[in-house]
């Protein structure tokens, strides 16, 4: 009896060893291994893009907070630019605006200063937005194609499993369910890769839109400052004047001008 139990345990262990990810990949051959490696590469690259873009966005958001707090309290744009980080997005906009102002005097054709500086600032914004959006197309591509790549691996795995079952001449449920179930692992892997990529794309795209709006507002403020020679600027947070308290109404008393004396 003990021999029978041990023999049954060995058979179950051998049967369990035949199933799993590695046996499914080996059964699928070169195609299954290629699909698996491709999906893993997609996942790793998507995670790398997500975390690097998240760090880059947060850096610009922090720069924007410092700009709104200290930049417009400066006497001039050059003084304010000196307070910003050298390679920051906001410093780039200010430097491009000042460069456009200096270059306008060297133009031989008559061009309005406002139009010239507006075009330079717009190009600066477009350059920053292009850098922020780099890599997001890969996330969108992974989110759209990874499920189908996994499905392709599943189809190949099921096809090879059915060929092996047909060659063996055994079509019982225990012989069919194992290989077919293994092939479905590729579809699950495709979804595991695609869902995080789509979520990361939407999250980063929403943050990019918010950053772009703040950059556009800052660029418009810089243009107004340059076009008005410093007369138009947004109020710094620490220079906003509080409204004066309302004056108390005067009360008329006897003896004052216009007062009505009381009768005794």
ChimeraX attribute file (.defattr): number of C-alpha atoms within 10 A of each C-alpha:
attribute: neighborCount
match mode: 1-to-1
recipient: residues
	/A:1	6
	/A:2	7
	/A:3	8
	/A:4	9
	/A:5	10
	/A:6	11
	/A:7	12
	/A:8	12
	/A:9	12
	/A:10	12
	/A:11	12
	/A:12	12
	/A:13	11
	/A:14	11
	/A:15	11
	/A:16	11
	/A:17	11
	/A:18	14
	/A:19	14
	/A:20	15
	/A:21	13
	/A:22	13
	/A:23	14
	/A:24	26
	/A:25	22
	/A:26	13
	/A:27	21
	/A:28	24
	/A:29	14
	/A:30	11
	/A:31	16
	/A:32	23
	/A:33	17
	/A:34	14
	/A:35	22
	/A:36	20
	/A:37	12
	/A:38	15
	/A:39	25
	/A:40	16
	/A:41	13
	/A:42	22
	/A:43	21
	/A:44	12
	/A:45	16
	/A:46	25
	/A:47	17
	/A:48	13
	/A:49	19
	/A:50	22
	/A:51	12
	/A:52	11
	/A:53	21
	/A:54	17
	/A:55	12
	/A:56	13
	/A:57	17
	/A:58	13
	/A:59	13
	/A:60	17
	/A:61	17
	/A:62	10
	/A:63	18
	/A:64	20
	/A:65	11
	/A:66	13
	/A:67	20
	/A:68	15
	/A:69	13
	/A:70	15
	/A:71	20
	/A:72	21
	/A:73	19
	/A:74	14
	/A:75	10
	/A:76	14
	/A:77	20
	/A:78	13
	/A:79	13
	/A:80	17
	/A:81	19
	/A:82	12
	/A:83	15
	/A:84	20
	/A:85	12
	/A:86	11
	/A:87	8
	/A:88	14
	/A:89	21
	/A:90	24
	/A:91	20
	/A:92	20
	/A:93	24
	/A:94	22
	/A:95	16
	/A:96	19
	/A:97	25
	/A:98	19
	/A:99	13
	/A:100	20
	/A:101	19
	/A:102	12
	/A:103	13
	/A:104	17
	/A:105	11
	/A:106	8
	/A:107	9
	/A:108	7
	/A:109	7
	/A:110	8
	/A:111	11
	/A:112	10
	/A:113	16
	/A:114	16
	/A:115	11
	/A:116	15
	/A:117	24
	/A:118	20
	/A:119	14
	/A:120	18
	/A:121	25
	/A:122	16
	/A:123	14
	/A:124	22
	/A:125	21
	/A:126	14
	/A:127	13
	/A:128	17
	/A:129	17
	/A:130	11
	/A:131	12
	/A:132	22
	/A:133	15
	/A:134	11
	/A:135	18
	/A:136	21
	/A:137	11
	/A:138	16
	/A:139	24
	/A:140	18
	/A:141	15
	/A:142	25
	/A:143	25
	/A:144	15
	/A:145	16
	/A:146	25
	/A:147	22
	/A:148	16
	/A:149	21
	/A:150	28
	/A:151	22
	/A:152	19
	/A:153	27
	/A:154	26
	/A:155	19
	/A:156	19
	/A:157	28
	/A:158	22
	/A:159	16
	/A:160	18
	/A:161	24
	/A:162	17
	/A:163	12
	/A:164	16
	/A:165	16
	/A:166	11
	/A:167	9
	/A:168	10
	/A:169	9
	/A:170	12
	/A:171	12
	/A:172	9
	/A:173	8
	/A:174	9
	/A:175	15
	/A:176	16
	/A:177	12
	/A:178	17
	/A:179	25
	/A:180	19
	/A:181	17
	/A:182	22
	/A:183	29
	/A:184	18
	/A:185	20
	/A:186	29
	/A:187	19
	/A:188	15
	/A:189	21
	/A:190	29
	/A:191	20
	/A:192	18
	/A:193	24
	/A:194	26
	/A:195	16
	/A:196	17
	/A:197	28
	/A:198	18
	/A:199	15
	/A:200	22
	/A:201	24
	/A:202	14
	/A:203	13
	/A:204	17
	/A:205	15
	/A:206	12
	/A:207	15
	/A:208	18
	/A:209	14
	/A:210	11
	/A:211	19
	/A:212	17
	/A:213	11
	/A:214	15
	/A:215	21
	/A:216	16
	/A:217	12
	/A:218	19
	/A:219	21
	/A:220	15
	/A:221	16
	/A:222	25
	/A:223	24
	/A:224	18
	/A:225	17
	/A:226	22
	/A:227	16
	/A:228	12
	/A:229	11
	/A:230	14
	/A:231	10
	/A:232	14
	/A:233	16
	/A:234	15
	/A:235	12
	/A:236	15
	/A:237	12
	/A:238	10
	/A:239	9
	/A:240	9
	/A:241	8
	/A:242	6
	/A:243	6
	/A:244	6
	/A:245	6
	/A:246	6
	/A:247	6
	/A:248	6
	/A:249	6
	/A:250	6
	/A:251	7
	/A:252	12
	/A:253	12
	/A:254	10
	/A:255	10
	/A:256	10
	/A:257	8
	/A:258	9
	/A:259	11
	/A:260	11
	/A:261	11
	/A:262	8
	/A:263	4
	/A:264	3
